[in-house]
Amino acid sequence: MMMKYAICGIALAALVTPAFAANKFYVVRDTTTKECSIVEQKPTVATMKLVGMSHNSQAKAEKAMKVAKICEIK
């Protein structure tokens, strides 16, 4: 009986986890143009470098981009 509850819990967690990841914002830096931007999906291409961690809102990501030394305009 406990095994049935454990399997149901694992299945529920597997279904809910992608919903939590949907509201993530990432600050990325284009390695060719040296410009930073905010994206909603974790970068997978080699020309984009992740700056810091993921953020729960776009406002937090914008704030993080402003204070990131690598994103300063020279």
Secondary structure, DSSP 8 states (H G I E B T S, - for coil): -HHHHHHHHHHHHHHHHHHHHTT-EEEEEETTT--EEEESS---STTEEEEEEEESSHHHHHHHHHH-GGG---
